[in-house]
Amino acid sequence: MKKCLMSLVFITCMLGVHTPVHAQVDQSKPLEEFYAEYGYKSLEEAVKEFEQQMKMKISLPKKLPSLSFTHVLARVNRLGGNENVELNVEYLNEHVPENHFKMDIRPAENKLFIHEKRIIEQVRLKTGGKGIFVKVPGFHVFIFETEHCQYRLSMDQRVSDHFYPDELVEIAKTIDSE
């Protein structure tokens, strides 16, 4: 009985691992379709949804990184319920994957707690507030707060020869305080 069961398990594993010769790899989907499966939509739609849901106006930066982007997609992300909601904005280049800028915005009352050991540097902003650079593998991350929101700006580290982390501070300075 034990040998029969082991043989059945072995055959099942082999069938699961084996890919038929006639199977074809799907053509890659357009970036918009791929992201739409995860709830992404246009920036305008997502901002409107976030503002309506949170009953607040948000400000977006007037300046962006000095890299080229082919797409801007956004979504309202409910992380474990309605109390923990954030707006995720992604600036992407489908031809240059490392050109990837992310902005996450959440209400200040639901801000992320950042442990001191993850803080690389603190920066004073023109509004009198402070921002912090945080250690995150693969990304330069700058977090700061306005009166009503916490912003997290992230840039892929693979573009470090074209983009300097201080640009995140310059981008943050162009966001109007609510």
C-alpha positions as CSV (number, residue, x, y, z in Angstrom):
1,M,0.0,0.0,0.0
2,K,2.8,2.3,0.9
3,K,4.6,1.7,-2.4
4,C,1.4,2.3,-4.3
5,L,0.8,5.6,-2.5
6,M,4.5,6.7,-3.1
7,S,4.1,5.8,-6.8
8,L,0.9,7.9,-7.0
9,V,2.6,10.9,-5.4
10,F,5.6,10.6,-7.7
11,I,3.4,10.4,-10.8
12,T,1.3,13.4,-9.6
13,C,4.5,15.4,-9.0
14,M,5.9,14.6,-12.5
15,L,2.6,15.6,-14.2
16,G,2.6,18.9,-12.3
17,V,6.2,19.7,-13.2
18,H,6.1,18.4,-16.8
19,T,5.1,21.1,-19.4
20,P,3.6,19.7,-22.6
21,V,5.7,20.4,-25.7
22,H,2.8,22.0,-27.5
23,A,2.2,24.6,-24.7
24,Q,3.1,28.1,-25.8
25,V,4.2,31.1,-23.7
26,D,1.6,33.8,-23.7
27,Q,2.6,37.1,-25.4
28,S,3.3,39.6,-22.7
29,K,0.3,41.8,-21.8
30,P,0.4,45.6,-22.3
31,L,1.6,47.2,-19.1
32,E,-1.8,48.8,-18.5
33,E,-3.6,45.5,-18.6
34,F,-1.0,43.8,-16.3
35,Y,-1.4,46.6,-13.7
36,A,-5.2,46.8,-14.1
37,E,-5.3,43.2,-12.7
38,Y,-3.9,44.7,-9.5
39,G,-6.4,47.5,-9.3
40,Y,-4.3,50.2,-11.1
41,K,-6.1,52.9,-13.1
42,S,-5.4,56.4,-14.3
43,L,-3.8,58.8,-11.9
44,E,-6.8,61.1,-12.1
45,E,-9.3,58.3,-11.3
46,A,-7.3,57.0,-8.4
47,V,-6.7,60.5,-6.8
48,K,-10.4,61.2,-7.1
49,E,-11.3,57.9,-5.5
50,F,-8.8,58.4,-2.6
51,E,-9.9,62.0,-2.0
52,Q,-13.6,61.0,-1.9
53,Q,-12.9,58.0,0.4
54,M,-10.6,59.9,2.8
55,K,-12.6,63.1,2.6
56,M,-9.4,65.2,2.0
57,K,-7.6,66.9,-0.8
58,I,-4.1,65.7,-1.6
59,S,-1.3,67.5,-3.4
60,L,0.9,65.8,-6.0
61,P,4.5,67.0,-6.7
62,K,5.0,69.7,-9.4
63,K,8.4,68.1,-10.2
64,L,9.2,64.6,-11.2
65,P,12.5,62.7,-11.4
66,S,14.7,63.7,-14.4
67,L,14.1,60.3,-16.1
68,S,11.7,59.4,-18.9
69,F,8.5,57.5,-18.1
70,T,6.0,56.0,-20.5
71,H,3.2,55.3,-18.0
72,V,1.7,56.7,-14.9
73,L,-0.7,54.4,-13.1
74,A,-2.3,54.6,-9.6
75,R,-4.6,52.7,-7.2
76,V,-6.2,53.1,-3.9
77,N,-4.8,50.3,-1.8
78,R,-6.7,49.0,1.3
79,L,-4.0,47.4,3.4
80,G,-6.0,45.4,5.9
81,G,-9.2,47.4,5.9
82,N,-10.6,50.9,5.6
83,E,-8.4,52.3,8.4
84,N,-5.2,51.6,6.5
85,V,-5.7,53.1,3.1
86,E,-3.0,54.6,0.8
87,L,-2.7,55.9,-2.7
88,N,0.0,54.2,-4.7
89,V,1.3,56.0,-7.8
90,E,3.8,54.4,-10.1
91,Y,5.7,56.1,-12.9
92,L,7.1,53.5,-15.2
93,N,9.0,53.1,-18.4
94,E,8.1,49.9,-20.3
95,H,11.4,50.1,-22.3
96,V,13.7,50.9,-19.3
97,P,12.4,49.0,-16.3
98,E,14.8,50.7,-13.9
99,N,13.1,54.0,-14.6
100,H,10.6,53.4,-11.8
101,F,9.4,56.1,-9.4
102,K,6.8,55.3,-6.7
103,M,4.8,57.6,-4.6
104,D,2.7,56.4,-1.7
105,I,0.4,58.7,0.2
106,R,-1.5,57.9,3.3
107,P,-3.4,60.0,5.9
108,A,-1.1,61.2,8.7
109,E,-3.2,59.6,11.4
110,N,-2.3,56.2,9.7
111,K,1.3,56.9,9.1
112,L,3.9,54.2,9.0
113,F,6.2,53.9,12.0
114,I,9.8,53.8,10.9
115,H,12.3,52.2,13.3
116,E,15.3,54.3,14.0
117,K,17.8,51.7,12.8
118,R,16.3,51.9,9.3
119,I,16.8,55.7,9.1
120,I,19.8,56.7,7.1
121,E,19.5,60.5,7.2
122,Q,17.1,63.2,8.4
123,V,16.5,66.3,6.3
124,R,14.8,69.6,7.3
125,L,12.2,70.8,4.7
126,K,11.2,74.4,3.9
127,T,7.9,73.8,5.6
128,G,9.8,73.4,8.9
129,G,9.0,69.6,8.9
130,K,11.5,66.9,8.5
131,G,11.9,64.1,6.1
132,I,13.9,60.9,6.4
133,F,15.8,58.7,4.1
134,V,15.1,55.0,4.9
135,K,17.0,51.8,4.1
136,V,15.0,49.7,1.7
137,P,16.7,47.1,-0.5
138,G,16.8,48.2,-4.1
139,F,15.3,51.6,-3.6
140,H,16.2,55.1,-2.4
141,V,13.3,56.0,-0.1
142,F,12.4,59.4,1.3
143,I,9.5,59.8,3.8
144,F,8.0,63.0,5.0
145,E,4.7,64.5,6.3
146,T,2.5,67.4,5.4
147,E,-0.2,68.6,7.7
148,H,-2.6,65.8,6.7
149,C,-0.6,63.2,4.9
150,Q,2.5,61.0,5.0
151,Y,4.4,60.7,1.6
152,R,6.8,57.9,0.7
153,L,8.8,58.7,-2.5
154,S,10.9,55.8,-3.9
155,M,13.3,55.5,-6.8
156,D,14.9,52.4,-8.1
157,Q,18.6,52.3,-7.1
158,R,19.7,50.9,-10.5
159,V,19.4,54.5,-11.9
160,S,21.9,55.9,-9.4
161,D,24.2,57.1,-12.2
162,H,21.4,59.3,-13.6
163,F,19.4,60.1,-10.4
164,Y,20.6,61.2,-7.1
165,P,18.6,60.6,-3.8
166,D,18.7,64.3,-3.1
167,E,16.3,64.7,-6.1
168,L,13.6,63.1,-3.9
169,V,14.0,66.0,-1.4
170,E,13.6,68.4,-4.3
171,I,10.5,66.6,-5.5
172,A,9.1,66.7,-1.9
173,K,9.6,70.5,-1.7
174,T,7.2,70.9,-4.7
175,I,4.3,69.3,-2.9
176,D,2.1,72.0,-1.4
177,S,1.2,71.6,2.2
178,E,-2.5,71.1,2.5
